[in-house]
Amino acid sequence: MDTALKTELTDLLPRALRFARSLTRDVVAAEDLVQTAYIKAVERIDQYEQGTRLDSWLYRIIQTSWIDEKRREQRRGNVISFEDARESALPGQSHGGTDRLFLQAALAELAEDQRAAVTLVLIEGYSYREAADILDAPAGTVMSRVARARKALATMHDDDSQNTNSDDIQRGSP
């Protein structure tokens, strides 16, 4: 593997982790997923076509690895993370009131396909066509997923703003 390709893969790491976190909703699982994807990428670097987008190729590997992991989990049974267990044990705890924490919690509530589409289009800045290529779905499907996710996020935001407690920290600036 040439040095330029190694550098580009290294530079993609923060974005790859962000995408993996949007899929897994768990920091540790995201790190494991990215590690698996990078191993696959290095092993299959000869399949990468020079002149194409390395980030799209890597995101596709992450997405495929995630699908493979979900299939393995279905065969093994349901495994719950510590964070998920804590959240289910403390249902009265809210997201803390800050915009960032609210967004993380709201994104976690989205369906997996919507979360992946929103992450690629709205957070990473890919076009619908590019996101469709990464997710191996038609562009119209990605557009629909993003639209449904936006609607769901707006509903969650509206519901949350009506459920705030005067003692809680409020989102955003006054």
Secondary structure as GFF3:
##gff-version 3
##sequence-region A 1 174
A	DSSP	alpha_helix	3	24	.	.	.	ID=ss1
A	DSSP	alpha_helix	27	43	.	.	.	ID=ss2
A	DSSP	three_ten_helix	45	47	.	.	.	ID=ss3
A	DSSP	alpha_helix	54	76	.	.	.	ID=ss4
A	DSSP	alpha_helix	82	89	.	.	.	ID=ss5
A	DSSP	alpha_helix	99	109	.	.	.	ID=ss6
A	DSSP	alpha_helix	112	118	.	.	.	ID=ss7
A	DSSP	pi_helix	119	123	.	.	.	ID=ss8
A	DSSP	alpha_helix	128	135	.	.	.	ID=ss9
A	DSSP	alpha_helix	139	162	.	.	.	ID=ss10
###
